[in-house]
Amino acid sequence: MIPSEPQEHSPLWMDGWYQFSGQLASPNFGSRPSGATVNLIVLHSISLPPGQYGGDDVQRLFTNQLDWNKHPYFKSIQGMEVSSHFFIRRHGELQQFVSANDRAWHAGVSSYRGRSNCNDSSIGIELEGVEGGLFEDSQYETLVGLCAAILQRYPIADIAGHEHVAPGRKADPGNGFDWAFLQRALGLPPQYFPDGVLSKNHC
């Protein structure tokens, strides 16, 4: 699937909100810099507490409602204000927190293929999981559909992991993520993906 030019009027999108996602607006966002082009998708993994699935703590983190006293781990991230555009749960449910037209706070200090401050030009997608862990078929199904919709709407040139835009600082989604499957499912040329990931054996 080769991305098309951005389409201002699409039944899938309304002001940057994807119509097949549940919407839970985060206060943690800002405007993209003037002239910024949305041309990068950054994939992440997250679970709160780490390795525990099915709760609502990720959603609470992204909306500044997390109870810092609920779990000992939360003390280490207390006060953090972050967000992602999208979150895909283990069973494939899709939630959106920030309009894709706006700048979510997901990549932090980052650079990739000539871009600095990747938040300015990227859409962040969080997969419920852990660094290096495997992901569910239902998550890949949702991810493929979401990425296809993003590719139709925005001039995406690259799809990378947090580990690729912030190497040495971040390691997600890690070796458990099947980049080759995503590439095949989207029908994109290899140059859309980080160097070397398509030839790695999937864990």
N, C-alpha and C positions, 0 to 999 in steps of 0.2 A: 504494500500500500504506500504510494508516494503521496506525501502531504500536498494538499491543495492550498491555494491562497486563502487568507482569513476570510471568513464569510460573516458579514456583519449581522445578517438575518438568518438564523438557523432555528428549526424547531427543537433542537437539542439544547440550546443555550439561551439564557436570558440574563443579560448584563453580567456575563461571566459565571453564572450559576448553571450547573449541568442539571437538566431536568429529570434525570434518572437517579439522582442522589438524594438522600435525606439531608436536610439543611439544618445546621446548628451553628449559627453565626458566632465567630470568635471576635473579641475586641482587639486581638493581637495582629494587626495588619497596617499597611500604609499604602499610599499611592506609589505606583512605579515611577521612576525618574522620567522626566520628559524625554521622549524619543526612544525609550526602551522598547525592544522587540522581544516578545515572548517566544523564545526559540529553543528552550531546554526543558526537559522533564527530569526531575531528580527523584529517585526512588529511595525510600527509607524503610527501616523496620523499627517498630516500637511496641512495647507492652509494659503495662504498669499494674502491680509491681513487675519487674522483669521476669518473664517466663510464665506469668499468670494471664490467662485469657478469659474473655467473656464478661468482664466487668465494665464499668463506665469511667474508670479513672483517666484513661487517655482523653476522653471527651471533656472531662472536668479540667484536666491540665490545659487543654487548648482554649477553654473558656474561662480560665482563671477562677475555677470553683473547686480545685482540688484541696481536700483536707490534709494539710501537711502532717498532721498527727496520726493519720490513719494507719501508716505503715512506716517502719524505721527507714526504709529506703527514701521515702519522700523528703526526709530532712536534708538529704544530699542535694536535692534539686529545689529546695524551698525558695520561693520568690521568683522562680523562672517564669518568664512570659514568652511563650512560643506558640506556634501554630503551624498547620499545614493546610494546603488547599483541600486535600482529600485523605480519607482514612478508610482502608478496606479491612473489614473484620475477618476472622478465621472462616466463617461460613459464607463470605462473599458480600455481605452487606456493605453498601457504599454510603459514606457520609461526607459532606462538604462543609468546611468551616470558613473559607474565605473565597470571595469571587476570584476566578482565574484572571480577571482583568486587574486585580490588585496584587500587592506584594505581601505574601505571607512570610512568616519568620521561621524558616525551617532549615536553611542551609548553613547559617552562621558565616564565619570567616571562610571564604571559599573562592576557588577559581577553577576554570575548566576551558581548555581550548581557546584561550585568549580572552575569556570573560572573567572579570573579577566581580566580587559581590554577587554571587549567583542568584540570590533572592531577587535581584532587580529584573532578571530576564527569564526566570524559571517558574514552573509549576511543580509543587511538591506533593508527592503521593506517599503516604505512610501505609505500610502493610503490617498488620498485627502479627508480631513474631519477634524473634531474637536474632542478634548478629550471628551469622553462620548457620542458623537453623533452616529447616525446610518449611515450605509454604504449601497451603492447601490448593487442590485443583480449583475449588470454588473461588479462591482469591485470584488465581491466574485468569480465570474466565472473566471476572469483573475487571481486572486490570487491563486485559486485552480490549474489552469493549470501551473502557474509559480512554485508554491511549488512542484508540481509533477515532473516538469523538474529538479528542484534543487535536490530533493530527489534521482533522478536517477543518477545525476552527482556527488554529494558530500555526504559524510557519515554523514548526519544530524542526530543528536541524540535528539535535542530539538527545539521546536518552542515556542517563548515567546514574550511578548510585551515589549516595552520600559519601561513600568511601573513595570515590573518584574525584569528587569536587573538594573534599577536605581530607586528603590522604595524610595518614599519620595521626590525625585527630579523631576521625570517625572510621568505623569498620562495617557499617551497615549498607545494604542488607546482608552482605557477606557471601561466603561460598555456597550457601544453601539455595541461593536464588538462581533460577534457571534462565540465564540470559538467552541461550540459544533457542529455547522454546518461545520466548517473547519475540525474538527476531523473526522466527518462522511464522508465528501467528499473525504478526503485523505485516509481513511481506516487505520489510524494509531492507535496504542494502546494508552490509556490515559496517559501513562508515558511520552509521548513526549511533553505534555503540562503542563503549570504551575498548581500547586496544587490548586484545588478548582474552576478553571474557567469553567470546563465542567458541573458542577452542578448548576451554576448560571443561573437564568432566564434571557433570552435575552431581553433587553429593546426595 
